[in-house]
């Protein structure tokens, strides 16, 4: 009876081993599509940052240093009042926040579209998950991203 139990345990362990030793296979094409999608997302993010930065730099309402101070407390009306934020400054903070939200929504839509229509949802998720655990894959991905960045517009 004891040996039967040991055999059952050994059999269960042996059957579980293939599940532990299986690595997810990611083809170069799958990794390339994922990297291309992520490069596009990075470009969009950079463009949003440039737009926000330009809004702040070119503002006639407040200097960038004032914006930086107020943006940290933008959602706290009491602190804004303590900082003597003017209605114009508060409106400008709202405009910048709206532009950020719009950019974030566009980026999220692009990620979903790229994942669904270009990479494929299952491949996208498989690569994303594997990048967190597979150092060799992460190295290949980082190399691809470095190459893809070379043709990106220079963001100032």
N, C-alpha and C positions, 0 to 999 in steps of 0.2 A: 504494500500500500504506500509506503514511504517512497519507494523507488518510482512508482507510478506518478506520484506528485512531482518528484524531481524531474522526470522525463517531461511532464507537462510544462513545467517552468522553463526547462531548457528549450523545448520546442517553441514556446511563446517568445522567448528571447531571440532565438534564431530567426523566427518569422519577422520580428520587429527590426532586426539588423538592416535588411535592405532599405527600409524606410529612413533609417538614420544615415546610411551611407550614400543615398541618392543625392546627387547634386543637380540643381536645376540647370538645364542646358539652355544657354542663350546664344543664338547664332550671331554672327557679325552683322547680318542684315537687321536683326531685331535690335541689337545694341545701337547700330547706326541710326535707325529710325527714331529710337528713343532719344538719343543724343541730339539729333536734328530738331526734334520737337522741343527739347529742353533749351536748346540754343535759341530757338525762336521765342520762347517764353522769357528767357533772360534778356533778349533784345527789347521785348515789349516792356519789361520791368525797367530797364535802363531808360527807355524813352519816357516813361511816366515820371521817373525821378528827374529827368532833365526838364520836363514841363513844369513840375512843381518847383524845382530850383529856380527856373526862369521867372515864374510867378512871384516868388519871394524876392529875388534880386531886383526885379523891375517894378516892384510895388511902390506906388506913390503914397500909400497909406501908412506904411511903417518900414523901418530898416530891418534887415535880416536878423540882427541880434535881438531886436524886440519881438520879431516873429518867433524866434527860437524860444524865448522866454515864455511868451504867451501860449505857444502851441502845447507846452507841457501841462498847462492848466486849462486848456480850451473847454473842457467839459465841466468845469467847476465854476459856476456863476459867482459864488462868493469870492473865490480867489481872483477871478477876473476883475471883480469890483475892487478888491484890495489892491490889485496891480494897476488900477485906474485905466482899464482898457476902455477905449472909446467905442461907440456904436460902430464906427467905420472899421476899427480894428477887429471887432468881433465878427462883423460881416465878412471881412477878408479871411479870417480864420475859417469861417463856414464855407467860403468859396474854395479855399485850398482843400479842405476836408472833402468837399463834394467832388473835386477833381481827382483826389486820391481814391475815393470810393468808386468813381467811374472807371478809373484805370484798373483797379483791383477786379471789378466786375468783368471788364473786358479780358483781363488776363485769365481769370477763372474760366470764362467761356472758351477762350482759346485753348486752355489746357484740356478741357473736356472734349472739345472738337478734335484736337490733335490726337488725344488718347483714343477716341472712338473711331475717327475716320482715317487717320494716317497710320498710327502705330497699331491700333487694335487694343481694346480694353484689357483683354487677358494678357497680351504681351507687355503692355505698359505696366500693369500691376506686377507681373512676373519680374520684369527688369528692375523696377523700383524696389521691390522687396529684396531681390538678390544683391543689389548694390549695397545694401546695409550689412550683408553678411559675407560676401565673397570679395576678398581683397584683390584677387587677380582681375576680376571683372571691374572693380572700382578703378584699378590702374588703367585698364583699357578704356574705360569710359572717360576718365580724366584726360587721357591722351587725345581721344576724339574731340572732347570739348575744347582743348587747347587749339586743335587744328581748325575747328569750326569758328572759334572766336577771331581767327585771323582775318576773316572777310567781313566781320561786323563793323558797322560804322563806328568811328571814334566818338565816344560820349565825353563831353566836357563838363 
